[in-house]
């Protein structure tokens, strides 16, 4: 027998021997005992330490059900934008100056391309609102996208190119569109049913972590006046929540436990740039009315009333004879505006719009956001210590300036000297020609100085302004104003119409 045959025989013999040994081990139960010893080690307790009661389980199950139901309606949005900054380490950029030679592409001459645009990626979230691919997000998510620079990834990880349909900076709402069919679309909730303390979930793509669900409550309603977008014209009536919201959540959904959309997450209150306990969402009623216009005509045909408004406080309410601090004060009415045509006046208080109670400026802006140019609304006002109603036909916004009439050129100079009101802490003097030109007025008195921490400063009377009216009387001289103030009893209030810069405001002072 040659060596190769011998080796083969030995291998076969060895294999057969091993097989016979294994069969005997199984037959005799040796292996079973061996494995039993390996797997018989007990780890962990045999039962949970607490048995969840039915109420906790119901809440837990509701959270899970809502999260699972809304996840397919949330998309991840990636946006390509032009960047003014030098590229980061991955894109080289500033390293070229540091090392003294180029890292980027070279042309045929071996020189780096010059003046090449830098690009960066930004991200956000969106919510599917129609089965054929319309998606709502924040305006600031897609606002600076380059052409064909918006990409959408759905929950099933399909990637689509999206186009911008329309955007509205005043609400921070935008609509984009992907070419798709049979998508899972969101259900819109009812903003009128929202209450502080209500449990909610926020779903989005924070920090690149797609389809993240966070849970919390509605902390407050009607938050606004952050001045983040649109200046004084921004429509801010936010839902405040403590559900965690971070960079990338913008444009994602805030949902109730029915899985209904109640808001679009838009910003956070933070000193660090990260979540610090408070996020804000645009209420669903504003979202719904805005995207309907954006989808149908590509812009918002928002109705314009033409009144400048301010919040009320107890001093205003007292001066105007209101029992409660509610409603919104009309600071000024634009000439030829729908408000003026309807007979609305300065110092009126808006209590209701079409039966909807108005408590704050956010309420008013949210209510008006539901209507379009051409719509007629019924406005309930407080005037002369009684409630009245006016019909207003809204129009498209125009730029009418306020025009002032009247003059104080014929005022007796003896009755028009500088006056200091020490108990209030401010000083007035006659208008000069320069004042009239600067403030675009023809009558009034000039407030030269308001002392810090004075009664006037506490009531936010500004320095360098013009008092045009006091308790609805046109003020032509400092003497006239002094008499009105002197005639007030202690504790009585005086309502001032103020012109500052190019706008009108109202201030209430209470006599000490």
PARO-215913 format. One record per residue (C-alpha): residue number from 1; x, y negated, z. Coordinates in steps of 0.001 Angstrom, whole numbers, plus 500000, padded with zeros to 6 digits. Example, Ala and Ser with C-alpha at 12.3 -4.5 7.8 and 13.67 -1.06 7.14 Angstrom:
<rs>
<vovex=1 east=512300 north=504500 up=507800>
<vovex=2 east=513670 north=501060 up=507140>
</rs>
This chain:
<rs>
<vovex=1 east=500000 north=500000 up=500000>
<vovex=2 east=501488 north=496674 up=498988>
<vovex=3 east=501704 north=493686 up=501334>
<vovex=4 east=498761 north=491781 up=499858>
<vovex=5 east=496416 north=494764 up=500234>
<vovex=6 east=497629 north=495298 up=503752>
<vovex=7 east=496908 north=491656 up=504716>
<vovex=8 east=493422 north=491905 up=503208>
<vovex=9 east=492688 north=495072 up=505123>
<vovex=10 east=493857 north=493503 up=508361>
<vovex=11 east=491668 north=490444 up=507797>
<vovex=12 east=488643 north=492613 up=507089>
<vovex=13 east=489426 north=494755 up=510092>
<vovex=14 east=489811 north=491664 up=512294>
<vovex=15 east=486523 north=490185 up=511105>
<vovex=16 east=484696 north=493436 up=511706>
<vovex=17 east=486097 north=493632 up=515200>
<vovex=18 east=484949 north=490122 up=516037>
<vovex=19 east=481477 north=490861 up=514686>
<vovex=20 east=481220 north=494047 up=516751>
<vovex=21 east=482286 north=492168 up=519897>
<vovex=22 east=479676 north=489440 up=519318>
<vovex=23 east=476913 north=492008 up=518776>
<vovex=24 east=477847 north=493800 up=522008>
<vovex=25 east=477932 north=490429 up=523869>
<vovex=26 east=474456 north=489511 up=522666>
<vovex=27 east=473134 north=493009 up=523428>
<vovex=28 east=474502 north=492919 up=526960>
<vovex=29 east=473351 north=489279 up=527563>
<vovex=30 east=476842 north=487932 up=528165>
<vovex=31 east=476363 north=484935 up=525822>
<vovex=32 east=472930 north=484144 up=527248>
<vovex=33 east=474425 north=483942 up=530700>
<vovex=34 east=477269 north=481806 up=529415>
<vovex=35 east=474946 north=479297 up=527657>
<vovex=36 east=472562 north=479333 up=530596>
<vovex=37 east=475349 north=478172 up=532821>
<vovex=38 east=476169 north=475373 up=530386>
<vovex=39 east=472594 north=474090 up=529962>
<vovex=40 east=471214 north=474634 up=533441>
<vovex=41 east=472713 north=471428 up=534910>
<vovex=42 east=469837 north=469160 up=536034>
<vovex=43 east=470261 north=465443 up=535293>
<vovex=44 east=467828 north=462620 up=536118>
<vovex=45 east=464737 north=462659 up=538291>
<vovex=46 east=461873 north=464936 up=537343>
<vovex=47 east=459300 north=462108 up=537415>
<vovex=48 east=459274 north=458306 up=537014>
<vovex=49 east=459478 north=456382 up=540298>
<vovex=50 east=456292 north=454440 up=539545>
<vovex=51 east=453162 north=455408 up=537706>
<vovex=52 east=451978 north=452448 up=535595>
<vovex=53 east=448403 north=451559 up=536527>
<vovex=54 east=445730 north=451284 up=533875>
<vovex=55 east=445804 north=447497 up=533749>
<vovex=56 east=449563 north=447249 up=533273>
<vovex=57 east=449400 north=450018 up=530681>
<vovex=58 east=446634 north=448184 up=528837>
<vovex=59 east=448747 north=445010 up=528664>
<vovex=60 east=451797 north=446971 up=527595>
<vovex=61 east=449829 north=448806 up=524922>
<vovex=62 east=448351 north=445512 up=523698>
<vovex=63 east=451856 north=444034 up=523329>
<vovex=64 east=453034 north=447057 up=521373>
<vovex=65 east=449958 north=447125 up=519138>
<vovex=66 east=450166 north=443401 up=518366>
<vovex=67 east=453905 north=443604 up=517630>
<vovex=68 east=453539 north=446578 up=515311>
<vovex=69 east=450595 north=445032 up=513482>
<vovex=70 east=452232 north=441666 up=512740>
<vovex=71 east=455750 north=442829 up=511883>
<vovex=72 east=454888 north=443542 up=508213>
<vovex=73 east=453652 north=439942 up=507803>
<vovex=74 east=457037 north=438446 up=508794>
<vovex=75 east=459820 north=437910 up=506258>
<vovex=76 east=463445 north=436882 up=506481>
<vovex=77 east=464404 north=433848 up=504377>
<vovex=78 east=467933 north=433162 up=503167>
<vovex=79 east=468640 north=429768 up=501600>
<vovex=80 east=471653 north=428684 up=499569>
<vovex=81 east=472496 north=425023 up=500162>
<vovex=82 east=475225 north=422640 up=499082>
<vovex=83 east=477615 north=421947 up=501903>
<vovex=84 east=479455 north=418663 up=502474>
<vovex=85 east=481880 north=420402 up=504814>
<vovex=86 east=485007 north=422251 up=503835>
<vovex=87 east=484515 north=425996 up=503621>
<vovex=88 east=485211 north=428144 up=506675>
<vovex=89 east=487975 north=430727 up=507044>
<vovex=90 east=486139 north=433274 up=504906>
<vovex=91 east=485940 north=430757 up=502082>
<vovex=92 east=489393 north=429288 up=502772>
<vovex=93 east=488943 north=425511 up=502263>
<vovex=94 east=490854 north=423688 up=505014>
<vovex=95 east=493591 north=426366 up=505060>
<vovex=96 east=494914 north=424962 up=501793>
<vovex=97 east=496007 north=421728 up=503428>
<vovex=98 east=497392 north=423585 up=506444>
<vovex=99 east=499574 north=425982 up=504461>
<vovex=100 east=500306 north=423648 up=501547>
<vovex=101 east=499175 north=425974 up=498758>
<vovex=102 east=495817 north=426911 up=497242>
<vovex=103 east=493778 north=429999 up=498104>
<vovex=104 east=490883 north=429619 up=495675>
<vovex=105 east=490360 north=430623 up=492048>
<vovex=106 east=492851 north=429389 up=489475>
<vovex=107 east=492240 north=428266 up=485934>
<vovex=108 east=494353 north=429301 up=482932>
<vovex=109 east=497085 north=426861 up=483902>
<vovex=110 east=497396 north=428415 up=487337>
<vovex=111 east=496002 north=425334 up=489095>
<vovex=112 east=493169 north=425543 up=491595>
<vovex=113 east=489796 north=424356 up=490422>
<vovex=114 east=489185 north=420850 up=491692>
<vovex=115 east=485967 north=419189 up=492816>
<vovex=116 east=484312 north=422588 up=493051>
<vovex=117 east=481085 north=422399 up=495075>
<vovex=118 east=480999 north=424164 up=498414>
<vovex=119 east=477941 north=426216 up=499337>
<vovex=120 east=476621 north=427614 up=502572>
<vovex=121 east=473870 north=429971 up=503633>
<vovex=122 east=471067 north=428998 up=505990>
<vovex=123 east=468352 north=431241 up=507300>
<vovex=124 east=464876 north=431237 up=508705>
<vovex=125 east=461624 north=433124 up=508841>
<vovex=126 east=458291 north=433069 up=507060>
<vovex=127 east=454774 north=434479 up=507303>
<vovex=128 east=452885 north=436104 up=504417>
<vovex=129 east=449545 north=434354 up=503888>
<vovex=130 east=448322 north=436008 up=500665>
<vovex=131 east=448690 north=439559 up=499370>
<vovex=132 east=450245 north=438319 up=496108>
<vovex=133 east=453227 north=436625 up=497742>
<vovex=134 east=452512 north=433146 up=499132>
<vovex=135 east=454571 north=432610 up=502285>
<vovex=136 east=454448 north=429785 up=504825>
<vovex=137 east=457625 north=428586 up=506509>
<vovex=138 east=459105 north=425369 up=507868>
<vovex=139 east=459945 north=422520 up=505537>
<vovex=140 east=463351 north=422185 up=507184>
<vovex=141 east=464165 north=425840 up=506377>
<vovex=142 east=463929 north=425390 up=502584>
<vovex=143 east=464223 north=421624 up=502203>
<vovex=144 east=467815 north=421542 up=500905>
<vovex=145 east=467823 north=424750 up=498872>
<vovex=146 east=469608 north=424645 up=495520>
<vovex=147 east=467695 north=425751 up=492430>
<vovex=148 east=466891 north=429465 up=492605>
<vovex=149 east=468540 north=429516 up=496026>
<vovex=150 east=465716 north=430992 up=498144>
<vovex=151 east=465738 north=434733 up=498855>
<vovex=152 east=463091 north=436636 up=500801>
<vovex=153 east=463456 north=440043 up=502443>
<vovex=154 east=460238 north=441770 up=503540>
<vovex=155 east=459840 north=444191 up=506433>
<vovex=156 east=460357 north=447193 up=504125>
<vovex=157 east=463783 north=445716 up=503183>
<vovex=158 east=462809 north=444739 up=499648>
<vovex=159 east=464525 north=441607 up=498359>
<vovex=160 east=462798 north=438950 up=496247>
<vovex=161 east=463739 north=435656 up=494667>
<vovex=162 east=461327 north=432929 up=495819>
<vovex=163 east=460330 north=429566 up=494398>
<vovex=164 east=459244 north=426500 up=496335>
<vovex=165 east=455559 north=425699 up=495807>
<vovex=166 east=455267 north=422599 up=497979>
<vovex=167 east=456363 north=421034 up=501234>
<vovex=168 east=455093 north=418463 up=503728>
<vovex=169 east=457673 north=416771 up=505949>
<vovex=170 east=455059 north=415206 up=508277>
<vovex=171 east=453920 north=418634 up=509482>
<vovex=172 east=457203 north=420431 up=508701>
<vovex=173 east=455275 north=422998 up=506652>
<vovex=174 east=456379 north=424470 up=503305>
<vovex=175 east=455013 north=427192 up=501039>
<vovex=176 east=457167 north=429504 up=498904>
<vovex=177 east=456111 north=432266 up=496490>
<vovex=178 east=457494 north=435683 up=495605>
<vovex=179 east=456274 north=437944 up=492805>
<vovex=180 east=454745 north=440855 up=494689>
<vovex=181 east=451444 north=442692 up=495145>
<vovex=182 east=449507 north=444325 up=497965>
<vovex=183 east=451514 north=442655 up=500727>
<vovex=184 east=450273 north=442750 up=504310>
<vovex=185 east=448926 north=439286 up=505035>
<vovex=186 east=448470 north=437519 up=508318>
<vovex=187 east=445161 north=436864 up=510094>
<vovex=188 east=444599 north=433239 up=511157>
<vovex=189 east=443496 north=432654 up=514743>
<vovex=190 east=441369 north=429851 up=516174>
<vovex=191 east=443258 north=426883 up=517621>
<vovex=192 east=440217 north=425761 up=519616>
<vovex=193 east=440375 north=428951 up=521690>
<vovex=194 east=443979 north=428514 up=522848>
<vovex=195 east=444609 north=427967 up=526562>
<vovex=196 east=447734 north=427370 up=528680>
<vovex=197 east=448728 north=430608 up=530390>
<vovex=198 east=447609 north=432759 up=527455>
<vovex=199 east=450005 north=435598 up=526583>
<vovex=200 east=451687 north=435322 up=523175>
<vovex=201 east=454445 north=436915 up=521115>
<vovex=202 east=456910 north=435173 up=518793>
<vovex=203 east=458214 north=437142 up=515804>
<vovex=204 east=461027 north=436097 up=513502>
<vovex=205 east=464682 north=436528 up=512612>
<vovex=206 east=466748 north=434703 up=515254>
<vovex=207 east=470514 north=434729 up=514842>
<vovex=208 east=470191 north=437195 up=511971>
<vovex=209 east=468383 north=439783 up=514121>
<vovex=210 east=465513 north=440607 up=511790>
<vovex=211 east=462010 north=441193 up=513114>
<vovex=212 east=462761 north=440290 up=516694>
<vovex=213 east=459743 north=440162 up=519016>
<vovex=214 east=459777 north=438009 up=522146>
<vovex=215 east=456983 north=437609 up=524647>
<vovex=216 east=455738 north=434779 up=526837>
<vovex=217 east=452791 north=432507 up=527493>
<vovex=218 east=451440 north=429244 up=526150>
<vovex=219 east=453102 north=426769 up=528495>
<vovex=220 east=451181 north=423708 up=527300>
<vovex=221 east=449138 north=422340 up=524426>
<vovex=222 east=449249 north=419013 up=522618>
<vovex=223 east=452967 north=418360 up=522992>
<vovex=224 east=454320 north=415702 up=520661>
<vovex=225 east=456034 north=412373 up=520116>
<vovex=226 east=459451 north=413990 up=519761>
<vovex=227 east=460158 north=411777 up=516749>
<vovex=228 east=461982 north=414617 up=514989>
<vovex=229 east=460437 north=414163 up=511565>
<vovex=230 east=458491 north=411529 up=509703>
<vovex=231 east=459088 north=408806 up=512271>
<vovex=232 east=455892 north=407513 up=513845>
<vovex=233 east=453818 north=409219 up=511158>
<vovex=234 east=454800 north=412799 up=512004>
<vovex=235 east=451838 north=415022 up=512852>
<vovex=236 east=452959 north=416447 up=516178>
<vovex=237 east=450522 north=418385 up=518340>
<vovex=238 east=452654 north=421364 up=519245>
<vovex=239 east=451957 north=424531 up=521182>
<vovex=240 east=454633 north=424841 up=523859>
<vovex=241 east=455708 north=428393 up=524734>
<vovex=242 east=458320 north=430097 up=526872>
<vovex=243 east=458633 north=433002 up=524422>
<vovex=244 east=462292 north=432955 up=523397>
<vovex=245 east=462888 north=431055 up=520132>
<vovex=246 east=466345 north=430550 up=518640>
<vovex=247 east=468012 north=429523 up=515398>
<vovex=248 east=466452 north=431616 up=512643>
<vovex=249 east=463031 north=431773 up=514307>
<vovex=250 east=462004 north=428624 up=512414>
<vovex=251 east=459065 north=429403 up=510150>
<vovex=252 east=458203 north=432597 up=512017>
<vovex=253 east=454898 north=433313 up=513685>
<vovex=254 east=453471 north=432786 up=517145>
<vovex=255 east=450699 north=435331 up=517703>
<vovex=256 east=448051 north=436153 up=520281>
<vovex=257 east=447505 north=439717 up=521475>
<vovex=258 east=444900 north=440269 up=518771>
<vovex=259 east=447735 north=439930 up=516267>
<vovex=260 east=446258 north=436655 up=514986>
<vovex=261 east=448566 north=433833 up=513943>
<vovex=262 east=448164 north=430853 up=516266>
<vovex=263 east=451209 north=428811 up=515234>
<vovex=264 east=454394 north=428500 up=513174>
<vovex=265 east=457531 north=428235 up=515323>
<vovex=266 east=459397 north=425062 up=514460>
<vovex=267 east=461726 north=423705 up=517173>
<vovex=268 east=463121 north=424126 up=520680>
<vovex=269 east=463857 north=421814 up=523595>
<vovex=270 east=467559 north=422324 up=524180>
<vovex=271 east=470701 north=420512 up=525264>
<vovex=272 east=472946 north=423359 up=524079>
<vovex=273 east=471442 north=424224 up=520686>
<vovex=274 east=470202 north=427561 up=522050>
<vovex=275 east=467036 north=428651 up=523814>
<vovex=276 east=466596 north=427062 up=527252>
<vovex=277 east=463061 north=428078 up=528055>
<vovex=278 east=460817 north=426001 up=525809>
<vovex=279 east=459882 north=426384 up=522173>
<vovex=280 east=457266 north=424644 up=520062>
<vovex=281 east=454938 north=425860 up=517347>
<vovex=282 east=452719 north=424022 up=514855>
<vovex=283 east=449075 north=424939 up=515640>
<vovex=284 east=447280 north=427196 up=513188>
<vovex=285 east=444596 north=424635 up=512285>
<vovex=286 east=447239 north=422215 up=510971>
<vovex=287 east=449087 north=425076 up=509274>
<vovex=288 east=445997 north=426362 up=507514>
<vovex=289 east=444774 north=423028 up=506165>
<vovex=290 east=448269 north=422056 up=505015>
<vovex=291 east=449071 north=425254 up=503110>
<vovex=292 east=445694 north=425233 up=501358>
<vovex=293 east=446645 north=421897 up=499762>
<vovex=294 east=450223 north=422985 up=499045>
<vovex=295 east=449059 north=426138 up=497284>
<vovex=296 east=446290 north=424456 up=495273>
<vovex=297 east=447940 north=421152 up=494254>
<vovex=298 east=451555 north=421333 up=495500>
<vovex=299 east=451172 north=418436 up=497946>
<vovex=300 east=448976 north=417359 up=500841>
<vovex=301 east=446079 north=415066 up=499982>
<vovex=302 east=445886 north=413781 up=503541>
<vovex=303 east=443185 north=411305 up=504474>
<vovex=304 east=444223 north=407849 up=505662>
<vovex=305 east=442253 north=405829 up=508207>
<vovex=306 east=444515 north=402772 up=508580>
<vovex=307 east=444662 north=402353 up=512355>
<vovex=308 east=447729 north=402162 up=514562>
<vovex=309 east=447127 north=403941 up=517849>
<vovex=310 east=448662 north=404448 up=521288>
<vovex=311 east=448101 north=406596 up=524353>
<vovex=312 east=445892 north=405348 up=527172>
<vovex=313 east=446810 north=405248 up=530842>
<vovex=314 east=444862 north=404346 up=533975>
<vovex=315 east=445589 north=400609 up=533641>
<vovex=316 east=444235 north=400536 up=530073>
<vovex=317 east=441223 north=402601 up=531141>
<vovex=318 east=440532 north=400218 up=534026>
<vovex=319 east=440767 north=397138 up=531802>
<vovex=320 east=438451 north=398650 up=529186>
<vovex=321 east=435903 north=399955 up=531693>
<vovex=322 east=436483 north=403669 up=531102>
<vovex=323 east=435699 north=406051 up=533958>
<vovex=324 east=438364 north=408532 up=532847>
<vovex=325 east=441706 north=408259 up=531104>
<vovex=326 east=440742 north=409807 up=527801>
<vovex=327 east=440747 north=408757 up=524179>
<vovex=328 east=443269 north=406911 up=522022>
<vovex=329 east=443664 north=403137 up=521938>
<vovex=330 east=443606 north=401335 up=518595>
<vovex=331 east=446550 north=398960 up=518673>
<vovex=332 east=445903 north=397452 up=515261>
<vovex=333 east=443761 north=397889 up=512138>
<vovex=334 east=445279 north=397427 up=508687>
<vovex=335 east=443616 north=394967 up=506371>
<vovex=336 east=441371 north=396531 up=503697>
<vovex=337 east=441855 north=399942 up=505299>
<vovex=338 east=439055 north=402522 up=505747>
<vovex=339 east=439022 north=401706 up=509457>
<vovex=340 east=438479 north=397988 up=508834>
<vovex=341 east=435811 north=398708 up=506206>
<vovex=342 east=433986 north=400857 up=508756>
<vovex=343 east=434021 north=398075 up=511359>
<vovex=344 east=436649 north=399564 up=513677>
<vovex=345 east=438476 north=396903 up=515677>
<vovex=346 east=441633 north=396392 up=517663>
<vovex=347 east=441231 north=397506 up=521306>
<vovex=348 east=438569 north=400080 up=520399>
<vovex=349 east=439153 north=403518 up=521924>
<vovex=350 east=438622 north=406631 up=519801>
<vovex=351 east=436803 north=409232 up=521915>
<vovex=352 east=435747 north=411778 up=519280>
<vovex=353 east=436218 north=412717 up=515614>
<vovex=354 east=433194 north=414588 up=514236>
<vovex=355 east=432318 north=415704 up=517749>
<vovex=356 east=435849 north=416907 up=518584>
<vovex=357 east=437041 north=415306 up=521811>
<vovex=358 east=440188 north=413197 up=521500>
<vovex=359 east=442407 north=413093 up=524578>
<vovex=360 east=445774 north=412175 up=523083>
<vovex=361 east=447447 north=410922 up=519909>
<vovex=362 east=448307 north=414529 up=519115>
<vovex=363 east=444614 north=415412 up=519248>
<vovex=364 east=443800 north=412564 up=516869>
<vovex=365 east=446492 north=413468 up=514350>
<vovex=366 east=445540 north=417129 up=514510>
<vovex=367 east=441872 north=416278 up=513980>
<vovex=368 east=442544 north=413957 up=511032>
<vovex=369 east=444880 north=416533 up=509461>
<vovex=370 east=441808 north=418679 up=508765>
<vovex=371 east=440332 north=416105 up=506384>
<vovex=372 east=441247 north=414830 up=502951>
<vovex=373 east=440920 north=411575 up=501029>
<vovex=374 east=437252 north=411062 up=500204>
<vovex=375 east=435944 north=412875 up=503296>
<vovex=376 east=433561 north=410979 up=505557>
<vovex=377 east=434090 north=411385 up=509290>
<vovex=378 east=432082 north=410176 up=512269>
<vovex=379 east=434206 north=408366 up=514835>
<vovex=380 east=432924 north=407875 up=518379>
<vovex=381 east=434381 north=404690 up=519872>
<vovex=382 east=434433 north=402950 up=523237>
<vovex=383 east=433826 north=399214 up=522859>
<vovex=384 east=432530 north=396566 up=525273>
<vovex=385 east=432081 north=399269 up=527938>
<vovex=386 east=429764 north=401441 up=525867>
<vovex=387 east=429992 north=404231 up=523326>
<vovex=388 east=429289 north=403536 up=519640>
<vovex=389 east=429654 north=405545 up=516414>
<vovex=390 east=431138 north=404549 up=513056>
<vovex=391 east=431273 north=406364 up=509720>
<vovex=392 east=434703 north=406221 up=508075>
<vovex=393 east=435441 north=407330 up=504513>
<vovex=394 east=439080 north=408358 up=504407>
<vovex=395 east=441303 north=407222 up=501540>
<vovex=396 east=444728 north=408105 up=500179>
<vovex=397 east=447513 north=406313 up=502089>
<vovex=398 east=448411 north=402848 up=500907>
<vovex=399 east=450913 north=400289 up=502083>
<vovex=400 east=448655 north=397427 up=503080>
<vovex=401 east=450355 north=395065 up=505466>
<vovex=402 east=448582 north=393399 up=508313>
<vovex=403 east=447790 north=389749 up=507568>
<vovex=404 east=447400 north=387294 up=510409>
<vovex=405 east=445252 north=384197 up=510414>
<vovex=406 east=445016 north=381182 up=512625>
<vovex=407 east=447583 north=378602 up=513642>
<vovex=408 east=448796 north=376827 up=516762>
<vovex=409 east=450310 north=373846 up=514959>
<vovex=410 east=447728 north=371514 up=516487>
<vovex=411 east=448432 north=372508 up=520122>
<vovex=412 east=449197 north=369707 up=522587>
<vovex=413 east=452930 north=369937 up=523319>
<vovex=414 east=452319 north=369048 up=526986>
<vovex=415 east=450335 north=372267 up=527298>
<vovex=416 east=453009 north=374279 up=525566>
<vovex=417 east=456084 north=374284 up=527775>
<vovex=418 east=458173 north=377301 up=528882>
<vovex=419 east=456613 north=379146 up=531845>
<vovex=420 east=458102 north=381791 up=534170>
<vovex=421 east=455855 north=384303 up=535937>
<vovex=422 east=457969 north=385435 up=538863>
<vovex=423 east=455438 north=387911 up=540260>
<vovex=424 east=455388 north=389710 up=536904>
<vovex=425 east=459029 north=389128 up=535970>
<vovex=426 east=458846 north=387542 up=532510>
<vovex=427 east=459216 north=384161 up=530849>
<vovex=428 east=457298 north=382698 up=527889>
<vovex=429 east=457886 north=379742 up=525599>
<vovex=430 east=456288 north=378172 up=522514>
<vovex=431 east=456742 north=379717 up=519082>
<vovex=432 east=459312 north=378139 up=516810>
<vovex=433 east=459281 north=378109 up=513029>
<vovex=434 east=461944 north=380827 up=513116>
<vovex=435 east=459759 north=383002 up=515337>
<vovex=436 east=456840 north=382690 up=512948>
<vovex=437 east=458982 north=383742 up=510017>
<vovex=438 east=460701 north=386564 up=511908>
<vovex=439 east=457492 north=388099 up=513293>
<vovex=440 east=455265 north=387121 up=510344>
<vovex=441 east=452742 north=385335 up=512580>
<vovex=442 east=451159 north=381902 up=512637>
<vovex=443 east=450138 north=381695 up=516300>
<vovex=444 east=451017 north=383129 up=519709>
<vovex=445 east=453646 north=382614 up=522404>
<vovex=446 east=457164 north=383995 up=522576>
<vovex=447 east=458330 north=386300 up=525392>
<vovex=448 east=461927 north=385280 up=525909>
<vovex=449 east=462909 north=387511 up=528816>
<vovex=450 east=461570 north=390434 up=530820>
<vovex=451 east=463507 north=391207 up=534001>
<vovex=452 east=464650 north=394765 up=534608>
<vovex=453 east=462581 north=396759 up=537114>
<vovex=454 east=459911 north=394036 up=537165>
<vovex=455 east=456153 north=394659 up=537025>
<vovex=456 east=456179 north=393636 up=533360>
<vovex=457 east=459075 north=395994 up=532583>
<vovex=458 east=457264 north=398867 up=534313>
<vovex=459 east=454307 north=398257 up=531990>
<vovex=460 east=456708 north=398252 up=528999>
<vovex=461 east=456307 north=394603 up=528026>
<vovex=462 east=459292 north=394038 up=525698>
<vovex=463 east=461565 north=391033 up=525566>
<vovex=464 east=461752 north=389095 up=522278>
<vovex=465 east=458163 north=389669 up=521252>
<vovex=466 east=455089 north=387558 up=520566>
<vovex=467 east=451906 north=387663 up=522654>
<vovex=468 east=449109 north=386999 up=520172>
<vovex=469 east=446023 north=387751 up=522253>
<vovex=470 east=445115 north=388076 up=525918>
<vovex=471 east=441824 north=389852 up=526687>
<vovex=472 east=440945 north=389456 up=522999>
<vovex=473 east=441434 north=385668 up=523025>
<vovex=474 east=443890 north=384267 up=520458>
<vovex=475 east=446718 north=382577 up=522344>
<vovex=476 east=447748 north=379191 up=520956>
<vovex=477 east=449835 north=377824 up=523856>
<vovex=478 east=451731 north=378805 up=526977>
<vovex=479 east=449335 north=376712 up=529059>
<vovex=480 east=446328 north=378616 up=527740>
<vovex=481 east=447985 north=381930 up=528617>
<vovex=482 east=448977 north=380691 up=532097>
<vovex=483 east=445392 north=379711 up=532865>
<vovex=484 east=444048 north=383120 up=531825>
<vovex=485 east=446614 north=384838 up=534052>
<vovex=486 east=446076 north=382445 up=536982>
<vovex=487 east=442325 north=383088 up=536875>
<vovex=488 east=442817 north=386811 up=537454>
<vovex=489 east=442183 north=388184 up=540936>
<vovex=490 east=444630 north=390541 up=542633>
<vovex=491 east=444238 north=394040 up=541164>
<vovex=492 east=442578 north=392830 up=537952>
<vovex=493 east=444146 north=393649 up=534600>
<vovex=494 east=444880 north=391674 up=531456>
<vovex=495 east=445098 north=393256 up=527979>
<vovex=496 east=447844 north=391806 up=525757>
<vovex=497 east=448166 north=392148 up=521989>
<vovex=498 east=451876 north=392117 up=521185>
<vovex=499 east=453818 north=391658 up=517944>
<vovex=500 east=457298 north=393195 up=518037>
<vovex=501 east=459486 north=393584 up=514978>
<vovex=502 east=456993 north=394489 up=512239>
<vovex=503 east=454416 north=396334 up=514324>
<vovex=504 east=451654 north=395615 up=516806>
<vovex=505 east=451297 north=397173 up=520234>
<vovex=506 east=449092 north=396623 up=523265>
<vovex=507 east=450179 north=396230 up=526893>
<vovex=508 east=448130 north=396037 up=530098>
<vovex=509 east=449387 north=394079 up=533090>
<vovex=510 east=447867 north=394340 up=536568>
<vovex=511 east=448008 north=391276 up=538813>
<vovex=512 east=449838 north=392051 up=542063>
</rs>
